[in-house]
Amino acid sequence: MEQYRTEEEQVEALKRWWDENGRSTMVAIIVALGLGFGWQGWQKYQQDELEGASTSYQSMLQMLSEQDDEGAAAVAVDIKKNYSRSTYAQFSALHLARIAVNEGDLATAESELRWVLGRADKGSDSAQLAQLRLARVLASGDDAQQALTILDSTDPGAYASAYQVARGDILLSQGRSDEARQAYSSALMLASRGEGQVNMAMLQQKLQSLSQRAPRELAAPLEPSVPALSEAPADTADSEKE
């Protein structure tokens, strides 16, 4: 670095530096400050938005717990409108789909679930739940094959056992009992390993029902062809005489 011998030389050097670089430096400082304040403002906006969405979502849950589906639906629609970029909006749409299913409006339920899938991150909880529920809605609307395709092509993540239960239910509705039994057995194994939560009592009941049905179905056509035990020695004796 150049060494200055007098104070005047240092002042003169500073003046020359300012003439050459002062304006660009000030612009850079102003831009940096603007970006800093802008980023802080954006963060505050996002925080305020999340707090507003959270408050509305809690209000919706309270209404659902009080079985006020109409009021909860109104709040859910408001969350989707005002906080559409938030995860709260996605879960609100999932609740709207559930309410629509309870009312028998499968078209609205499908629309809400596809809305979630259009915004949720791939592999997120909301996306996995939306796929699971969409499969059940489609199966209820007589589109079982597309429902099975969705279940088979989606990574279920933490909902692996629930996906298998859904597969079992759809297969059973198609009369594919053996495949349904396999799906339920897989769900039971996954649930026992902690890969998702399902109603274990109901799942075991479904498996037991299928296990009891199978022997009866197999036994019926075989009964006429099975000889009585008392006849077996006589048949054997006749054959030996020949």
C-alpha positions in Angstrom: 0.0 0.0 0.0 1.3 3.5 -0.8 2.5 5.4 2.2 1.5 9.1 2.5 4.0 11.4 4.2 1.6 14.3 5.1 -2.0 14.7 6.2 -2.6 16.9 3.1 -1.5 14.1 0.8 -3.9 11.7 2.5 -6.8 14.1 2.2 -6.0 14.7 -1.5 -5.8 11.0 -2.1 -9.2 10.5 -0.5 -10.7 13.2 -2.7 -9.4 11.6 -5.8 -10.8 8.2 -4.7 -14.2 9.7 -4.0 -14.3 11.4 -7.4 -13.5 8.0 -9.1 -15.5 5.6 -6.9 -17.8 7.6 -4.6 -21.0 7.5 -6.7 -20.8 3.7 -7.5 -20.1 3.0 -3.9 -23.1 5.0 -2.7 -25.3 3.3 -5.3 -24.1 -0.1 -4.0 -24.8 0.9 -0.4 -28.3 2.1 -1.3 -29.0 -1.1 -3.2 -27.7 -3.2 -0.4 -29.8 -1.3 2.1 -32.9 -1.6 -0.1 -32.4 -5.3 -0.5 -31.9 -5.7 3.2 -35.1 -3.7 4.1 -37.0 -5.4 1.3 -36.0 -8.9 2.5 -37.0 -8.0 6.1 -40.3 -6.7 4.8 -40.9 -9.8 2.8 -40.1 -12.0 5.8 -42.5 -10.0 7.9 -45.2 -10.3 5.3 -44.8 -14.1 5.2 -44.8 -14.3 9.0 -48.0 -12.3 9.1 -49.6 -14.4 6.4 -48.7 -17.6 8.2 -50.1 -16.3 11.5 -53.3 -15.3 9.8 -53.6 -18.7 8.1 -52.9 -20.5 11.3 -55.5 -18.6 13.3 -58.1 -19.3 10.6 -57.2 -22.9 10.4 -57.6 -23.4 14.1 -61.0 -21.8 13.9 -62.0 -24.2 11.2 -60.8 -27.2 13.2 -62.9 -26.0 16.2 -66.0 -25.8 14.0 -65.3 -29.3 12.7 -65.1 -30.6 16.2 -68.5 -29.0 16.9 -69.8 -30.7 13.7 -70.4 -27.3 12.1 -69.5 -28.5 8.6 -71.1 -25.5 6.9 -69.2 -23.0 9.0 -65.9 -24.9 8.6 -66.3 -25.1 4.9 -66.8 -21.3 4.7 -63.6 -20.8 6.7 -61.7 -23.3 4.5 -62.8 -21.5 1.3 -61.5 -18.3 2.9 -58.2 -19.8 3.7 -57.8 -21.1 0.1 -58.6 -17.7 -1.2 -56.4 -15.5 1.1 -53.5 -17.9 1.9 -53.4 -20.1 -1.3 -49.6 -20.5 -1.1 -49.7 -21.9 2.4 -49.8 -25.5 3.5 -52.8 -24.5 5.6 -54.7 -23.9 2.3 -53.8 -27.4 1.1 -55.1 -29.1 4.3 -58.2 -26.9 4.2 -58.9 -28.3 0.7 -58.5 -31.8 2.1 -61.2 -31.0 4.7 -63.4 -29.6 2.0 -63.0 -32.8 0.0 -64.0 -34.9 3.1 -67.1 -32.7 3.7 -68.0 -33.2 0.0 -67.7 -36.9 0.3 -69.9 -37.0 3.3 -72.5 -35.1 1.3 -72.2 -37.5 -1.6 -70.6 -34.8 -3.9 -67.8 -36.8 -5.4 -67.1 -34.3 -8.2 -66.4 -31.5 -5.8 -64.3 -33.9 -3.7 -62.2 -34.8 -6.7 -61.8 -31.2 -7.7 -60.5 -30.2 -4.2 -58.1 -33.1 -4.1 -56.7 -32.2 -7.5 -56.3 -28.6 -6.4 -54.1 -29.8 -3.6 -52.0 -32.0 -5.9 -51.5 -29.0 -8.2 -49.9 -27.0 -5.4 -48.4 -29.5 -2.9 -44.7 -30.5 -3.1 -44.1 -34.0 -4.4 -43.7 -36.4 -1.5 -45.2 -34.0 1.1 -47.8 -35.1 3.6 -50.6 -33.2 1.9 -49.7 -34.7 -1.5 -49.6 -38.3 -0.2 -52.9 -37.8 1.6 -54.5 -36.2 -1.4 -53.5 -39.1 -3.6 -54.8 -41.6 -1.1 -58.2 -39.9 -0.8 -58.4 -39.3 -4.6 -58.0 -43.0 -5.2 -60.9 -43.7 -2.8 -63.1 -41.1 -4.4 -62.4 -42.4 -7.9 -63.1 -46.0 -6.7 -66.4 -44.8 -5.2 -67.2 -43.3 -8.6 -66.7 -46.6 -10.5 -63.2 -45.8 -11.7 -61.4 -48.5 -9.7 -58.7 -49.1 -12.2 -57.5 -45.5 -12.2 -57.7 -45.6 -8.4 -55.4 -48.6 -8.3 -53.0 -47.0 -10.7 -52.7 -44.0 -8.4 -52.1 -46.1 -5.4 -49.5 -48.3 -7.2 -47.6 -45.3 -8.8 -47.4 -43.1 -5.7 -44.7 -43.2 -3.0 -46.9 -43.5 0.1 -44.3 -42.4 2.5 -45.6 -42.5 6.1 -49.0 -43.7 4.8 -47.8 -47.1 3.4 -50.2 -49.2 5.5 -53.2 -46.9 4.7 -52.4 -47.2 1.0 -52.5 -51.0 1.3 -55.8 -50.9 3.1 -57.2 -48.7 0.3 -55.9 -51.2 -2.3 -57.6 -54.1 -0.4 -60.9 -52.3 -0.2 -60.9 -51.5 -3.9 -59.8 -55.0 -4.9 -62.5 -56.5 -2.6 -65.2 -54.3 -4.2 -64.1 -55.9 -7.6 -64.5 -59.4 -6.2 -60.7 -60.0 -6.2 -60.7 -61.6 -2.8 -57.2 -63.2 -2.9 -55.5 -60.0 -3.9 -57.5 -58.1 -1.3 -56.3 -60.5 1.3 -52.7 -60.0 0.3 -53.1 -56.2 0.4 -54.7 -56.4 3.9 -51.9 -58.7 5.1 -49.3 -56.3 3.7 -51.1 -53.4 5.5 -51.0 -55.4 8.8 -47.3 -56.1 8.4 -46.5 -52.4 7.6 -48.6 -51.1 10.5 -46.8 -53.5 12.9 -43.5 -52.0 11.8 -44.7 -48.5 12.4 -45.1 -47.6 8.7 -48.4 -45.7 9.1 -51.4 -45.8 11.4 -54.6 -47.7 10.6 -57.5 -49.1 12.5 -55.9 -52.4 13.5 -59.2 -53.9 14.9 -61.0 -53.2 11.6 -58.1 -54.4 9.5 -57.9 -57.7 11.4 -61.7 -58.1 11.1 -61.4 -57.7 7.3 -58.7 -60.3 7.2 -60.6 -62.7 9.4 -63.7 -62.3 7.2 -61.8 -63.2 4.1 -60.0 -66.1 5.8 -63.4 -67.6 6.9 -64.9 -67.1 3.5 -62.2 -68.9 1.5 -62.5 -72.4 3.1 -66.3 -72.3 2.6 -65.9 -71.3 -1.1 -63.4 -74.1 -1.7 -65.3 -76.8 0.2 -68.6 -76.4 -1.6 -67.7 -77.8 -5.0 -65.5 -80.6 -3.6 -68.0 -82.2 -1.3 -69.9 -84.3 -3.9 -66.7 -85.9 -5.2 -65.3 -86.9 -1.8 -66.3 -90.6 -1.0 -67.7 -91.4 2.4 -65.2 -92.8 4.8 -67.2 -96.1 5.2 -67.0 -96.8 1.4 -63.3 -96.4 1.1 -62.3 -100.0 2.4 -64.8 -101.7 0.1 -63.5 -99.9 -2.9 -60.0 -100.9 -2.0 -61.0 -104.6 -1.5 -62.7 -104.7 -4.9 -59.6 -103.4 -6.6 -57.4 -106.0 -4.9 -59.7 -108.8 -6.1 -59.3 -107.7 -9.7 
